[in-house]
């Protein structure tokens, strides 16, 4: 989530719902149908969201899909972690027959909805088989997530224990309201079994790009469903161009790969992808059969910067 992209939860069918007020403890009575005495704003919004979703499905005849999450409800994500030790820890499930432990993460959706692209990328990192496809690009690397929202993708990747570090970034208010609270909820299990992770503010096109921008020199960027319209796409592309220019002028020069998951077909996405493919070599990663799959979500790796004098290959 970035400039000109307000985070308004949108249920199936595109009906906008109000954002839950922050830190609101005020109680009120629902005036719709049967009265529920002492209902909190969160209870009211959750009830309204479920009622609206049920009406939409009844009207359209559309069945509920695996990626349809309950708005305003916590979402639990289980992440494969083959390096987790056998000791008991809150949030760690017993090892499975393949030798992997499951790290259980929890994400609140009070104000930041988990978009389909973020869910797909998070589940892609969470599964050991699909994770193996991008492991060469993230193993022992410093990873930075752009526009992290609630942070599901970056935290899922950190929970694998494979990268050297992960930084999740977004607008300062998003970090404060959504990413940092989710990170705090999962801090214990991530500290015990994942790689180091932090949440940092980063505003596309405004934050100065230098050696201290992300505190650690990034080896790869990740992101999901970042382009909601062409204007946001232009801001993102400007930030990527600035980041690449800074690192190409470094010694030794290097291009920073970008792993991007997109599924929401909004105005500006095709334009952004076209511009990225003009700048980078790219390929779409195949999602393993039998794994979690949102069919309209694709995961594309942009790696190797194109130029008139040839292609600058990213360091692997």
KESE-353057 format. One record per residue (C-alpha): residue in one letter; residue number from 0; chain; x, y, z. Coordinates in steps of 0.25 Angstrom, whole numbers, always signed. Example, Ala and Ser with C-alpha at 12.3 -4.5 7.8 and 13.67 -1.06 7.14 Angstrom:
% residues 2
res=a, n=0, chain=A, xx=+49, yy=-18, zz=+31
res=s, n=1, chain=A, xx=+55, yy=-4, zz=+29
***
This chain:
% residues 316
res=x, n=0, chain=A, xx=+0, yy=+0, zz=+0
res=x, n=1, chain=A, xx=+6, yy=+13, zz=-4
res=x, n=2, chain=A, xx=+3, yy=+28, zz=-8
res=x, n=3, chain=A, xx=-12, yy=+30, zz=-13
res=x, n=4, chain=A, xx=-16, yy=+16, zz=-9
res=x, n=5, chain=A, xx=-25, yy=+17, zz=+3
res=x, n=6, chain=A, xx=-26, yy=+3, zz=+10
res=x, n=7, chain=A, xx=-41, yy=+1, zz=+10
res=x, n=8, chain=A, xx=-45, yy=-14, zz=+12
res=x, n=9, chain=A, xx=-53, yy=-18, zz=+0
res=x, n=10, chain=A, xx=-61, yy=-31, zz=+1
res=x, n=11, chain=A, xx=-65, yy=-40, zz=-11
res=x, n=12, chain=A, xx=-73, yy=-32, zz=-21
res=x, n=13, chain=A, xx=-66, yy=-19, zz=-18
res=x, n=14, chain=A, xx=-75, yy=-13, zz=-8
res=x, n=15, chain=A, xx=-67, yy=-3, zz=+1
res=x, n=16, chain=A, xx=-67, yy=-5, zz=+16
res=x, n=17, chain=A, xx=-63, yy=+5, zz=+27
res=x, n=18, chain=A, xx=-50, yy=+4, zz=+33
res=x, n=19, chain=A, xx=-50, yy=+0, zz=+48
res=x, n=20, chain=A, xx=-46, yy=+12, zz=+57
res=x, n=21, chain=A, xx=-33, yy=+10, zz=+63
res=x, n=22, chain=A, xx=-32, yy=+7, zz=+78
res=x, n=23, chain=A, xx=-47, yy=+9, zz=+79
res=x, n=24, chain=A, xx=-53, yy=+2, zz=+92
res=x, n=25, chain=A, xx=-66, yy=+9, zz=+91
res=x, n=26, chain=A, xx=-78, yy=+0, zz=+91
res=x, n=27, chain=A, xx=-91, yy=+2, zz=+84
res=x, n=28, chain=A, xx=-104, yy=-6, zz=+81
res=x, n=29, chain=A, xx=-107, yy=-11, zz=+67
res=x, n=30, chain=A, xx=-119, yy=-5, zz=+61
res=x, n=31, chain=A, xx=-121, yy=-15, zz=+50
res=x, n=32, chain=A, xx=-130, yy=-27, zz=+52
res=x, n=33, chain=A, xx=-129, yy=-33, zz=+66
res=x, n=34, chain=A, xx=-122, yy=-24, zz=+76
res=x, n=35, chain=A, xx=-108, yy=-29, zz=+81
res=x, n=36, chain=A, xx=-106, yy=-21, zz=+94
res=x, n=37, chain=A, xx=-92, yy=-17, zz=+96
res=x, n=38, chain=A, xx=-87, yy=-20, zz=+82
res=x, n=39, chain=A, xx=-73, yy=-14, zz=+80
res=x, n=40, chain=A, xx=-70, yy=-6, zz=+66
res=x, n=41, chain=A, xx=-61, yy=-18, zz=+62
res=x, n=42, chain=A, xx=-73, yy=-28, zz=+65
res=x, n=43, chain=A, xx=-82, yy=-19, zz=+57
res=x, n=44, chain=A, xx=-73, yy=-18, zz=+45
res=x, n=45, chain=A, xx=-70, yy=-33, zz=+45
res=x, n=46, chain=A, xx=-85, yy=-36, zz=+45
res=x, n=47, chain=A, xx=-88, yy=-26, zz=+34
res=x, n=48, chain=A, xx=-77, yy=-32, zz=+26
res=x, n=49, chain=A, xx=-82, yy=-46, zz=+27
res=x, n=50, chain=A, xx=-96, yy=-42, zz=+24
res=x, n=51, chain=A, xx=-92, yy=-34, zz=+12
res=x, n=52, chain=A, xx=-83, yy=-46, zz=+7
res=x, n=53, chain=A, xx=-95, yy=-56, zz=+9
res=x, n=54, chain=A, xx=-104, yy=-47, zz=+1
res=x, n=55, chain=A, xx=-94, yy=-45, zz=-11
res=x, n=56, chain=A, xx=-92, yy=-60, zz=-12
res=x, n=57, chain=A, xx=-107, yy=-63, zz=-11
res=x, n=58, chain=A, xx=-109, yy=-52, zz=-22
res=x, n=59, chain=A, xx=-97, yy=-57, zz=-31
res=x, n=60, chain=A, xx=-98, yy=-72, zz=-28
res=x, n=61, chain=A, xx=-83, yy=-71, zz=-26
res=x, n=62, chain=A, xx=-77, yy=-82, zz=-17
res=x, n=63, chain=A, xx=-67, yy=-78, zz=-6
res=x, n=64, chain=A, xx=-53, yy=-80, zz=-11
res=x, n=65, chain=A, xx=-40, yy=-85, zz=-3
res=x, n=66, chain=A, xx=-35, yy=-70, zz=-3
res=x, n=67, chain=A, xx=-47, yy=-63, zz=+1
res=x, n=68, chain=A, xx=-43, yy=-59, zz=+15
res=x, n=69, chain=A, xx=-53, yy=-54, zz=+26
res=x, n=70, chain=A, xx=-52, yy=-39, zz=+27
res=x, n=71, chain=A, xx=-48, yy=-34, zz=+41
res=x, n=72, chain=A, xx=-45, yy=-48, zz=+46
res=x, n=73, chain=A, xx=-30, yy=-52, zz=+49
res=x, n=74, chain=A, xx=-23, yy=-61, zz=+39
res=x, n=75, chain=A, xx=-14, yy=-72, zz=+43
res=x, n=76, chain=A, xx=-3, yy=-76, zz=+33
res=x, n=77, chain=A, xx=+5, yy=-89, zz=+35
res=x, n=78, chain=A, xx=+20, yy=-88, zz=+30
res=x, n=79, chain=A, xx=+29, yy=-100, zz=+27
res=x, n=80, chain=A, xx=+42, yy=-98, zz=+34
res=x, n=81, chain=A, xx=+52, yy=-110, zz=+33
res=x, n=82, chain=A, xx=+62, yy=-103, zz=+42
res=x, n=83, chain=A, xx=+53, yy=-102, zz=+54
res=x, n=84, chain=A, xx=+58, yy=-110, zz=+66
res=x, n=85, chain=A, xx=+50, yy=-120, zz=+73
res=x, n=86, chain=A, xx=+48, yy=-112, zz=+85
res=x, n=87, chain=A, xx=+34, yy=-107, zz=+89
res=x, n=88, chain=A, xx=+31, yy=-93, zz=+86
res=x, n=89, chain=A, xx=+18, yy=-85, zz=+85
res=x, n=90, chain=A, xx=+14, yy=-85, zz=+70
res=x, n=91, chain=A, xx=+22, yy=-97, zz=+66
res=x, n=92, chain=A, xx=+15, yy=-110, zz=+62
res=x, n=93, chain=A, xx=+21, yy=-123, zz=+63
res=x, n=94, chain=A, xx=+30, yy=-128, zz=+51
res=x, n=95, chain=A, xx=+22, yy=-135, zz=+40
res=x, n=96, chain=A, xx=+27, yy=-148, zz=+33
res=x, n=97, chain=A, xx=+36, yy=-140, zz=+23
res=x, n=98, chain=A, xx=+44, yy=-134, zz=+35
res=x, n=99, chain=A, xx=+38, yy=-120, zz=+34
res=x, n=100, chain=A, xx=+32, yy=-112, zz=+46
res=x, n=101, chain=A, xx=+21, yy=-103, zz=+44
res=x, n=102, chain=A, xx=+22, yy=-89, zz=+49
res=x, n=103, chain=A, xx=+8, yy=-83, zz=+52
res=x, n=104, chain=A, xx=+7, yy=-68, zz=+49
res=x, n=105, chain=A, xx=-5, yy=-59, zz=+52
res=x, n=106, chain=A, xx=-10, yy=-47, zz=+45
res=x, n=107, chain=A, xx=-21, yy=-37, zz=+49
res=x, n=108, chain=A, xx=-29, yy=-31, zz=+38
res=x, n=109, chain=A, xx=-36, yy=-20, zz=+46
res=x, n=110, chain=A, xx=-31, yy=-9, zz=+36
res=x, n=111, chain=A, xx=-22, yy=-15, zz=+26
res=x, n=112, chain=A, xx=-28, yy=-26, zz=+17
res=x, n=113, chain=A, xx=-20, yy=-37, zz=+13
res=x, n=114, chain=A, xx=-20, yy=-36, zz=-2
res=x, n=115, chain=A, xx=-20, yy=-48, zz=-11
res=x, n=116, chain=A, xx=-6, yy=-45, zz=-17
res=x, n=117, chain=A, xx=-1, yy=-44, zz=-3
res=x, n=118, chain=A, xx=-8, yy=-57, zz=+2
res=x, n=119, chain=A, xx=-2, yy=-64, zz=-11
res=x, n=120, chain=A, xx=+12, yy=-60, zz=-8
res=x, n=121, chain=A, xx=+11, yy=-63, zz=+6
res=x, n=122, chain=A, xx=+6, yy=-77, zz=+4
res=x, n=123, chain=A, xx=+16, yy=-79, zz=-7
res=x, n=124, chain=A, xx=+27, yy=-76, zz=+3
res=x, n=125, chain=A, xx=+20, yy=-84, zz=+14
res=x, n=126, chain=A, xx=+21, yy=-97, zz=+5
res=x, n=127, chain=A, xx=+34, yy=-104, zz=+5
res=x, n=128, chain=A, xx=+32, yy=-109, zz=-9
res=x, n=129, chain=A, xx=+29, yy=-96, zz=-16
res=x, n=130, chain=A, xx=+39, yy=-89, zz=-7
res=x, n=131, chain=A, xx=+50, yy=-97, zz=-13
res=x, n=132, chain=A, xx=+47, yy=-90, zz=-27
res=x, n=133, chain=A, xx=+52, yy=-77, zz=-21
res=x, n=134, chain=A, xx=+61, yy=-82, zz=-11
res=x, n=135, chain=A, xx=+74, yy=-78, zz=-19
res=x, n=136, chain=A, xx=+70, yy=-64, zz=-19
res=x, n=137, chain=A, xx=+67, yy=-62, zz=-4
res=x, n=138, chain=A, xx=+76, yy=-72, zz=+3
res=x, n=139, chain=A, xx=+85, yy=-64, zz=+12
res=x, n=140, chain=A, xx=+81, yy=-51, zz=+5
res=x, n=141, chain=A, xx=+76, yy=-38, zz=+11
res=x, n=142, chain=A, xx=+61, yy=-37, zz=+6
res=x, n=143, chain=A, xx=+53, yy=-24, zz=+6
res=x, n=144, chain=A, xx=+38, yy=-25, zz=+4
res=x, n=145, chain=A, xx=+32, yy=-12, zz=-3
res=x, n=146, chain=A, xx=+17, yy=-8, zz=+1
res=x, n=147, chain=A, xx=+16, yy=-19, zz=+11
res=x, n=148, chain=A, xx=+2, yy=-15, zz=+17
res=x, n=149, chain=A, xx=+0, yy=-25, zz=+29
res=x, n=150, chain=A, xx=+13, yy=-32, zz=+25
res=x, n=151, chain=A, xx=+8, yy=-46, zz=+22
res=x, n=152, chain=A, xx=+18, yy=-49, zz=+11
res=x, n=153, chain=A, xx=+31, yy=-43, zz=+18
res=x, n=154, chain=A, xx=+27, yy=-50, zz=+31
res=x, n=155, chain=A, xx=+25, yy=-63, zz=+24
res=x, n=156, chain=A, xx=+38, yy=-63, zz=+17
res=x, n=157, chain=A, xx=+45, yy=-59, zz=+30
res=x, n=158, chain=A, xx=+38, yy=-71, zz=+37
res=x, n=159, chain=A, xx=+45, yy=-81, zz=+28
res=x, n=160, chain=A, xx=+59, yy=-77, zz=+33
res=x, n=161, chain=A, xx=+65, yy=-77, zz=+19
res=x, n=162, chain=A, xx=+68, yy=-62, zz=+17
res=x, n=163, chain=A, xx=+79, yy=-55, zz=+25
res=x, n=164, chain=A, xx=+69, yy=-44, zz=+28
res=x, n=165, chain=A, xx=+56, yy=-38, zz=+24
res=x, n=166, chain=A, xx=+51, yy=-23, zz=+25
res=x, n=167, chain=A, xx=+36, yy=-20, zz=+22
res=x, n=168, chain=A, xx=+34, yy=-6, zz=+18
res=x, n=169, chain=A, xx=+22, yy=+3, zz=+15
res=x, n=170, chain=A, xx=+16, yy=+17, zz=+18
res=x, n=171, chain=A, xx=+19, yy=+21, zz=+32
res=x, n=172, chain=A, xx=+5, yy=+20, zz=+36
res=x, n=173, chain=A, xx=+3, yy=+6, zz=+30
res=x, n=174, chain=A, xx=+15, yy=+2, zz=+38
res=x, n=175, chain=A, xx=+10, yy=+8, zz=+51
res=x, n=176, chain=A, xx=-4, yy=+3, zz=+50
res=x, n=177, chain=A, xx=-3, yy=-11, zz=+42
res=x, n=178, chain=A, xx=+11, yy=-16, zz=+40
res=x, n=179, chain=A, xx=+18, yy=-14, zz=+53
res=x, n=180, chain=A, xx=+6, yy=-19, zz=+61
res=x, n=181, chain=A, xx=+6, yy=-32, zz=+53
res=x, n=182, chain=A, xx=+21, yy=-33, zz=+55
res=x, n=183, chain=A, xx=+19, yy=-31, zz=+70
res=x, n=184, chain=A, xx=+9, yy=-42, zz=+70
res=x, n=185, chain=A, xx=+18, yy=-52, zz=+64
res=x, n=186, chain=A, xx=+31, yy=-47, zz=+70
res=x, n=187, chain=A, xx=+34, yy=-58, zz=+79
res=x, n=188, chain=A, xx=+33, yy=-70, zz=+69
res=x, n=189, chain=A, xx=+40, yy=-62, zz=+58
res=x, n=190, chain=A, xx=+51, yy=-58, zz=+68
res=x, n=191, chain=A, xx=+53, yy=-73, zz=+72
res=x, n=192, chain=A, xx=+52, yy=-80, zz=+59
res=x, n=193, chain=A, xx=+52, yy=-70, zz=+47
res=x, n=194, chain=A, xx=+62, yy=-60, zz=+42
res=x, n=195, chain=A, xx=+64, yy=-45, zz=+47
res=x, n=196, chain=A, xx=+52, yy=-36, zz=+43
res=x, n=197, chain=A, xx=+49, yy=-22, zz=+44
res=x, n=198, chain=A, xx=+38, yy=-12, zz=+40
res=x, n=199, chain=A, xx=+43, yy=+1, zz=+33
res=x, n=200, chain=A, xx=+36, yy=+13, zz=+27
res=x, n=201, chain=A, xx=+39, yy=+15, zz=+12
res=x, n=202, chain=A, xx=+31, yy=+25, zz=+3
res=x, n=203, chain=A, xx=+33, yy=+22, zz=-12
res=x, n=204, chain=A, xx=+38, yy=+34, zz=-19
res=x, n=205, chain=A, xx=+41, yy=+42, zz=-6
res=x, n=206, chain=A, xx=+50, yy=+34, zz=+3
res=x, n=207, chain=A, xx=+64, yy=+37, zz=+0
res=x, n=208, chain=A, xx=+72, yy=+25, zz=-6
res=x, n=209, chain=A, xx=+85, yy=+23, zz=+0
res=x, n=210, chain=A, xx=+93, yy=+13, zz=+8
res=x, n=211, chain=A, xx=+85, yy=+15, zz=+20
res=x, n=212, chain=A, xx=+71, yy=+14, zz=+14
res=x, n=213, chain=A, xx=+68, yy=+0, zz=+18
res=x, n=214, chain=A, xx=+79, yy=-1, zz=+29
res=x, n=215, chain=A, xx=+84, yy=-14, zz=+22
res=x, n=216, chain=A, xx=+88, yy=-14, zz=+7
res=x, n=217, chain=A, xx=+77, yy=-21, zz=+0
res=x, n=218, chain=A, xx=+80, yy=-33, zz=-9
res=x, n=219, chain=A, xx=+65, yy=-35, zz=-14
res=x, n=220, chain=A, xx=+52, yy=-28, zz=-13
res=x, n=221, chain=A, xx=+38, yy=-35, zz=-12
res=x, n=222, chain=A, xx=+24, yy=-29, zz=-13
res=x, n=223, chain=A, xx=+10, yy=-33, zz=-16
res=x, n=224, chain=A, xx=-2, yy=-26, zz=-22
res=x, n=225, chain=A, xx=+5, yy=-12, zz=-21
res=x, n=226, chain=A, xx=-1, yy=-6, zz=-34
res=x, n=227, chain=A, xx=-16, yy=-1, zz=-32
res=x, n=228, chain=A, xx=-15, yy=+9, zz=-42
res=x, n=229, chain=A, xx=-5, yy=+16, zz=-52
res=x, n=230, chain=A, xx=-2, yy=+27, zz=-43
res=x, n=231, chain=A, xx=+3, yy=+17, zz=-32
res=x, n=232, chain=A, xx=+10, yy=+9, zz=-43
res=x, n=233, chain=A, xx=+18, yy=+21, zz=-47
res=x, n=234, chain=A, xx=+22, yy=+24, zz=-32
res=x, n=235, chain=A, xx=+26, yy=+9, zz=-30
res=x, n=236, chain=A, xx=+34, yy=+10, zz=-44
res=x, n=237, chain=A, xx=+41, yy=+23, zz=-40
res=x, n=238, chain=A, xx=+45, yy=+16, zz=-26
res=x, n=239, chain=A, xx=+50, yy=+4, zz=-33
res=x, n=240, chain=A, xx=+58, yy=+12, zz=-44
res=x, n=241, chain=A, xx=+64, yy=+21, zz=-32
res=x, n=242, chain=A, xx=+68, yy=+8, zz=-25
res=x, n=243, chain=A, xx=+75, yy=+1, zz=-37
res=x, n=244, chain=A, xx=+82, yy=+14, zz=-41
res=x, n=245, chain=A, xx=+88, yy=+15, zz=-27
res=x, n=246, chain=A, xx=+93, yy=+1, zz=-27
res=x, n=247, chain=A, xx=+98, yy=+1, zz=-41
res=x, n=248, chain=A, xx=+107, yy=+13, zz=-37
res=x, n=249, chain=A, xx=+112, yy=+5, zz=-25
res=x, n=250, chain=A, xx=+125, yy=-3, zz=-26
res=x, n=251, chain=A, xx=+124, yy=-14, zz=-30
res=x, n=252, chain=A, xx=+111, yy=-10, zz=-38
res=x, n=253, chain=A, xx=+99, yy=-19, zz=-37
res=x, n=254, chain=A, xx=+85, yy=-20, zz=-40
res=x, n=255, chain=A, xx=+74, yy=-24, zz=-29
res=x, n=256, chain=A, xx=+64, yy=-34, zz=-34
res=x, n=257, chain=A, xx=+50, yy=-32, zz=-31
res=x, n=258, chain=A, xx=+40, yy=-44, zz=-28
res=x, n=259, chain=A, xx=+26, yy=-39, zz=-31
res=x, n=260, chain=A, xx=+12, yy=-45, zz=-29
res=x, n=261, chain=A, xx=+0, yy=-39, zz=-36
res=x, n=262, chain=A, xx=-14, yy=-44, zz=-36
res=x, n=263, chain=A, xx=-23, yy=-31, zz=-36
res=x, n=264, chain=A, xx=-25, yy=-27, zz=-50
res=x, n=265, chain=A, xx=-26, yy=-12, zz=-48
res=x, n=266, chain=A, xx=-24, yy=+0, zz=-57
res=x, n=267, chain=A, xx=-9, yy=+2, zz=-58
res=x, n=268, chain=A, xx=-4, yy=-12, zz=-56
res=x, n=269, chain=A, xx=-2, yy=-16, zz=-70
res=x, n=270, chain=A, xx=+5, yy=-3, zz=-72
res=x, n=271, chain=A, xx=+14, yy=-5, zz=-60
res=x, n=272, chain=A, xx=+18, yy=-20, zz=-65
res=x, n=273, chain=A, xx=+21, yy=-15, zz=-79
res=x, n=274, chain=A, xx=+30, yy=-4, zz=-73
res=x, n=275, chain=A, xx=+37, yy=-14, zz=-64
res=x, n=276, chain=A, xx=+39, yy=-24, zz=-75
res=x, n=277, chain=A, xx=+46, yy=-13, zz=-83
res=x, n=278, chain=A, xx=+55, yy=-11, zz=-72
res=x, n=279, chain=A, xx=+58, yy=-25, zz=-67
res=x, n=280, chain=A, xx=+59, yy=-39, zz=-72
res=x, n=281, chain=A, xx=+47, yy=-47, zz=-66
res=x, n=282, chain=A, xx=+41, yy=-60, zz=-64
res=x, n=283, chain=A, xx=+28, yy=-65, zz=-57
res=x, n=284, chain=A, xx=+30, yy=-76, zz=-47
res=x, n=285, chain=A, xx=+22, yy=-88, zz=-48
res=x, n=286, chain=A, xx=+14, yy=-91, zz=-35
res=x, n=287, chain=A, xx=+15, yy=-106, zz=-32
res=x, n=288, chain=A, xx=+3, yy=-115, zz=-35
res=x, n=289, chain=A, xx=-5, yy=-118, zz=-22
res=x, n=290, chain=A, xx=-1, yy=-106, zz=-15
res=x, n=291, chain=A, xx=-8, yy=-94, zz=-11
res=x, n=292, chain=A, xx=-12, yy=-87, zz=-24
res=x, n=293, chain=A, xx=-20, yy=-74, zz=-27
res=x, n=294, chain=A, xx=-21, yy=-77, zz=-42
res=x, n=295, chain=A, xx=-21, yy=-62, zz=-46
res=x, n=296, chain=A, xx=-9, yy=-59, zz=-37
res=x, n=297, chain=A, xx=+4, yy=-59, zz=-44
res=x, n=298, chain=A, xx=+18, yy=-59, zz=-38
res=x, n=299, chain=A, xx=+29, yy=-52, zz=-47
res=x, n=300, chain=A, xx=+43, yy=-50, zz=-45
res=x, n=301, chain=A, xx=+50, yy=-38, zz=-50
res=x, n=302, chain=A, xx=+65, yy=-41, zz=-50
res=x, n=303, chain=A, xx=+76, yy=-35, zz=-59
res=x, n=304, chain=A, xx=+75, yy=-20, zz=-63
res=x, n=305, chain=A, xx=+74, yy=-17, zz=-78
res=x, n=306, chain=A, xx=+81, yy=-6, zz=-85
res=x, n=307, chain=A, xx=+85, yy=-1, zz=-99
res=x, n=308, chain=A, xx=+99, yy=-7, zz=-96
res=x, n=309, chain=A, xx=+94, yy=-20, zz=-92
res=x, n=310, chain=A, xx=+89, yy=-27, zz=-79
res=x, n=311, chain=A, xx=+95, yy=-25, zz=-65
res=x, n=312, chain=A, xx=+92, yy=-38, zz=-58
res=x, n=313, chain=A, xx=+88, yy=-38, zz=-44
res=x, n=314, chain=A, xx=+97, yy=-45, zz=-34
res=x, n=315, chain=A, xx=+92, yy=-58, zz=-29
***
